Amino acid sequence: MVDRQITDISEIIENQRLSRFIVRLLVVSWIVTFFDGFDMNVIAFVAPELASALHLNKLMLGNLFSAGLAGTMIGGFLFGYLGDRFGRRPSIILATASFGILTLGLALPLGYVPLLWLRLVQGIAIGGMLPLCWALNIEYVPRTYRSTVVTLIMLGYSFGNSFAGPLTIWLTPHYGWRSVFVFGGCAALVATALLFLQLPESIKFLVNQGKNSKLITRLAQHLAPGRTIQVTDQFIVSDEIGKAKQEFTVSLLFRSELAWITPLLWIAYIASSIAVFFGVSWTPAILQMLGFSRATAALTASANAAGGAIGGLLLMRFTDTRGAISIAAFPIVTVPIFLVMGLARLGGTQFIVLDFFSMMFLIGAHAGLHSVAGIFYPSAYRANGAGWATSIAKIGSILGPAIGGVTLSSRLPVRAIFALMAICPAVVCVCMFMVGRLQYRMGQNETRQSWTKPLASLAAEGSVPD
């Protein structure tokens, strides 16, 4: 045992260069996330035809939308557990194949109740895939690119959502509304085949599990092609010593600094989801209430979605280089914009311009939360950490549209709701500032430990593959 070469996987990952292996992982993840976004949101674009064919009223349609959202909440918990228990690769493949088959099922001649249950289960698979994808990519790239890759992957989800509209407009008149679900389901199954061929297992997961030395050696060689790595090496993950092979319990999400980071992250996620899903759900209706045409309202909503993607791209490198505290910059700008929109008397063009920038910063900050949801947790339970965060966030995504409906039904002026919503980005700002400070403290502690603890002692505590 003493003569075995020690190979630190953490050190290899931090010092690697951009390789075809990493680019392929990112591209494959982007593709599967694209169809995840498409299959989740395409039902909204065929809602009129679906309602007419199955004689559904608005309440029934709302229940179908809510069932999918409720499923994504369950999926984060379920697949987070599966990903940490059995691996990222098999869990991602299972989730993708499942939502592909279930999307195909939506094209069957079903009644309202079976469709409701099918939508719920479909949401479970769709909601479970995203945190697993984040975890897998985070575990293959250096720290300074983790937020960047998660943001790029989430762009796939956004583009998939955006692509659903034009494809529905093209397919439905020629082949009927069911053809859209057939396309989405078949495309997801093709993506599943691609995952079988190209998706690697997390190398950190394999080392922490102490399994499959040959596969670990092959993966490590891809990451460090100029280095001699042998199957007899003792593999360790130096930045996660003592955290491997822990049976997951929720209490692990509240250990040490996580006792503050996890609840702060969850609160920020809920507040951000309330504001984002309020804006996404109610912006077209609010603009029409304020006297804008339907075409202007629809165009503004589409522009806001594009602005959100721009916001996420602008933020991602700052999040990697400056830490999670960078996310606080976007909501702190959103607060005064919301207050001006809610309290000042603005002209039409001025209001739309401010609405665009408010959503750009709001959705951009939400993308920033996605990008850091898994970075604070070790690979032994990273999928659970990200899965729980995104599932808790669904509380906000359910409350946002509901709060909007209640407020708009009250006697408050329509614009006043934006002043009320300013509370949400203010909460996000405070939470992420505190998370950023804790992250800085964690980084200082890790630096001190790396200087005081020799590699041999780390190896003695690490996992040795069979």
N, C-alpha and C positions, 0 to 999 in steps of 0.2 A: 504493500500500500504506500510506503514511504517513497519508493522509487517512481511512482506514477507521476507523469507530467500533469500539472494543474492547468486547466484551461478555463479561464473566466469568460463566460458567455456575455456578461454585462460589459466587460472591457471590449470584446470584439464588436458588439453592437454599437457602442459609443464611438469607436474609432473607424468604423466602416465607411467606405465611400458609396455614393449612389451607384447601384448595380442593376443589371437587368432583372435580377431576382426580386429586388425591392420594387422596381417599376412594375413588374408583372403582378406582384401582390396587390399593389395599389390599383392597377387597371382592373383586375378581376373583382376586387372589392367594389370599385366604382360601378361596374356593370351590374352586379347583383343588387347593389343599393338602388340603382336606377329603376330596376323592375320592382323592387320593394316599394318605392314611392309611387310608381305607376299603378300597381295592383291595389295599394291602399286607397288611393284617391280617385281612381277612374269612375267609381260608382256615382260620385257627385255629378259627373258630366253626362251620365246616361240617366240621371234621376227622372227627367220628364218622361222619357220613353218607358222606363221601368215602371213608373207610377201608372201610366196609361195602360200598359199591358197587364199589370197585376191588380189594377184597381186599388192603388194605395193612396191614402190621403197624406197630408203634410205631416201629421203626427207619426204615421207609420214610417215615412221616409226618415224623419228625425230619429226614430228608434233604430233604424238600420245604420245610420251614421254613428249613433252613440254606441251601438253594439260593437262596431269595429274598433272604436276608441277604447271601450272597456276591455276588449280583447288584447289590445296592445299593452295595457297596464298589467294584465295577467302574464303576458308573454315575457315582459322584462324580468319578472320574478322567476318564472319557470325556466326559461332558457339561460338565464344567468346562472342558475344552479347547475343545469346540464353542462354548460360550457366549462365551469370550474371542476365538475365531477368527471366528465368523460372527454373533455377536450374541445377546443374552439372549432377545429375542422369538422368533425362529425355533427356537431350541433348546428353549425351554419348550413351545412348540406341538408340536414333534416328540416330546418326552418324554411329554406328556399324551396325544397321539393314540396313541402306541405302547403305553403301559400300558393305555389303554382297549381297544385291539384285542386285546392279549395277555390281558387279564382276560376278555374274551369267549371267547378261545380255551380258557380253563380249563374252560368249560362243555361243550366238545366231548367226545365219547366216546373219550377217549385212554387209552392204557395208562400204566403207571408211568413208564417211561423218557422217553417224549415229554412227559409232564406235568412231569417233573423239569427237562428242558431249557427248557420253556416258562416255568416258574416262575423259572428263572435269568435269562432274558432280560427277563421282566417286572420283576424286581428291578432290573435295569440301568436301565430307563426310570424306575421309581419313585425310585430313589436319586439319579438325575441331576437330577430336577426341583427338589428342595428348595434346594440351594445356588444354583441359578440364580434362583429366586424371591427368596431373601435378597439376592443381589447387585443385582437390579433395583430392589427397594424401597429398599435402602441408598443407591443412587445418585440417588434422587429426594427424599429427606427430609433436613432439617438434622441435624447431628451429634447434637444433643440428643434426637433421636427415633429414631435408628437401631436401638438395642437394643429399644425399645418396639415398633416395627413388626414386627421379626423374631419377637418373642415372641407378638404377636397372630396372626401368620401361622401359627406353630407350634401355636397353639390350634386352628386349623382341622384340622391333622393329628390332634391328640388327640381332637377331637370326631368326626372321621371314623372313627377307631378305635373309639370308644365306641358310635357309631351302628350299627356292624356287628353287634353282639350282638343288640339288639332287632329289627333288620330281619331277621336270620337266623331268629329265633324266630317272627316273623310270616310270612315268606315260605315257609320250608321245608315246614311241614305242608300248605300249600295248593298250592304249585307245584314242590316238590322243591328239592334243594340246588343244582342247576345254575342256578336262577332268580336266586340271589344274585349269582353271577358275571355273569349277563346284565345285571342291574340296575347293578352296578358298572361294567361295560364301557361300557354305553350312556350312563350318567351322565357318565363321563369324556369320551366323544366329544361330548356336548352341551357340556361345559365347554370342549372344544377349539374349538368354534364360537364360544363366548363370547370366548375368547382372540383369535381372528382379528378379531373386531369391536372389542374394547376394550383389548387389551394394547398399550401403547406400547413402543418400543425405548428402551433407556437413552440419555438425552441425552448423558451423559458418554462412553459408548462411541462414539456417533456423532462427537462432537467429537474424541476421541482418534484415531479412524480417519480424520478429515479428509474425511468424506463427507456428502452430502445436506444442503446448506445450507438448502434450503427446509423440510425436515422439522425440522431443528434450530431454525429460526426459529419454526415453528408450536408446537413443544413448549415453547420458552422463553417464548412469549407466553402459553401456558396457565399457566406458573408465575409470570409477572409480568404480569398483564393490564393494569396501568396504565402499563406502560413501553413506549416505542417501540423495537421491535427490527426490524431490516431484514435481508433476506437477504444484503446486501453487508457486513454486520458481520464483524469478525474475532472468532471465538469461541475462547475459551480456558478451560481448567480450571485455575485458578491454584494449587490445592492439590495438583496432580499434574504440575506442569511437569517435563519431562525424563523422565517415565515413560510417555509415550504411545508407541504403535506398537512396543513391545518384543515381539519374538518370545518366547513363553513357553518358559522352561526351568525345571526344578525349582530351580535355583540362585537364581532370583529370589526365592523364598520365604525365602531365608536371607541377604538383603542388609542391611547396616547393623544397625539394631535388630532386624530380623526374624531375624537369626542366633540371637537368644535367644528372641524371641516365638514363632516357629513351633514349635521343639521343645518349649517349655514348654506351649504350647497343645495340641500333640499328646499329650504325656504326660498332661496334665490330662483331655483327652477320653477317652483310653484308660482311665485309672483311674476316671473317672466312669461310663463305659459298663459296666465290669466290675460296679460296685456296683448301678447301676440295673437292668441286665438280669438280674443275680442276683436282685434283689428282685422284679422283675416275673415272672420265671420260677418262682421257688421259694417265694414267700410263701404261696400257698394250701397247698402240700404241707407246708411247715414248720409252719404253724399246726395242721394236722391231726395231724402227728407229736407236737405238744405237747398234744394232747387236745382241741382245739377242733373243733366240728362242721363239716361240709362247708359248710353254709349260712353259718356265721360266717366261715369262711375266704374264701369267695367275696365276701361283703359287704365284708370288710376290704380285699381286693384292689381292689375297685371304689372304695372310699373313698380308698385310697391314690392311685389314679390321679387322682381329683378333687383331692386334696390337693396333688399335684405341679403341677397346673394353677394352683392358688391360689398356690403358692410362686413359680412363674414370673411371675405377675402382680404379686406383692409386690416382686419383685426388679427388674423391668424399668426402672422410672423411676430407681432408684438407680444402675443400670448406666449409664444415659444421662447422669445428672448428676454422678456421682462416679467413673465409669470402671469398668474391668474388675475393679479391686481389690474392688469391692462383692461380687462373686461369692464371694470367699473367706470372707465372713461365714457363708454357709449351711453349707458343709462343716465349718467349725470348730465349729458347733453340733452337727452330725451325729456327730462323733467321740465325744464323751462319751455321747450317747444310745446309740450302738452298743455302747459298752463296758458301760454299765449293763444293756442288754438281754442281753448275752452273759455277764456275770459275776455279776449280782445275781439273787437269787431274788424274782421279781416275781409278783404275782397275775395272773389272766387279764385282767381289765380294764386293769390298769396296763400290761401288756405290749402289748396292742392299741393303747392310746393312744400309747405311745412309738413303736410301729411306724408309726403314722399320721404322727407328726411327723418321724420319721426319713426317711420317703419324701417327705414334703412338702418338706423342706429338700434332700434328695438330688436329686429330680427337678427341683425349682426351680433348683438350681445347674446341672443339665444343660441346662435351658432357657436359663439365662444364658450357657452356653458356645455354644449355638446362636446366641444374639443377638450375640455378638462374633466369631464365626468368620470373618466377612468384612470387618470394619471396619478391620483393620490393613493391608489390601492395597489398592493403587490400582486404579481401575476397569479399567486395561489388563490386569490378570490377577487381578481379584477373584474371578471365578467359579472359576478354578483354585485360588486360595488356600482358598476355602471348601470346594470339592469335595475337595481333598486332605485337609483337616482332618476332614471328616465321614467320608471313606473310611477314613482311619487309625483313626478312632474305632471302626470296625466290628471291629477287632481285639479291643477290650474287650468289645463286645457278643457276640462269639463265645466269648470266654474266660469271661465271667461265669457263664452257665449251666453250662459245663463244670466250672469250679472248684467251683461249688455241688454238682454231682453227685459229684465226687471227695471233697469234704470230708464230705458227708452220708453217704457210703458208708464213711467211716473210723470209728474208735472214739471220735472226739471227741463230747462231748455236743452235742446239736442246737443249743442256744442259743449255744454257743461260737463258732459260725460268724460271728455278728454281731460279736464281739470281733475276730475275724480280719479281717472286712470293714472295720473301722474304719481300716485302713491306707489304703484307697482315698480316702475324703474327706480324710484328712490330706494325701495327695499333691496332691489338687486344690487344697486351701487354700494350700499352699506355692507351687505353680505359679502360681496366679492372683494371689497377692500380688506375686510377682516380675513378672508380666505387667503388673499395675497400676502398679508403679513405673516400668517401662519406658515405658508409655503416657503417664505424666505427663511423663517426660523428653522424649518425642517431641512432646508438646503445647507444651512450653517452646521447643523448637527451632523449631517451625513459627511460633510467635508472634514470635520474634526475626527470622526470615527475612521475615515479612510486613511488619515495620517497616523493614527495611533494603533491601528490593528494590522499586523502583517498578514500577507496572503496565505501563509501556511495555516494560521489560526482560523482564517475564514474557511479554508478547505476542510478543516477538521469539523466545522459546523455545517458544511454544505451537504447537498444531496449527491450521492454516488450512483449512477445508473447501473442497472444489473447487467 
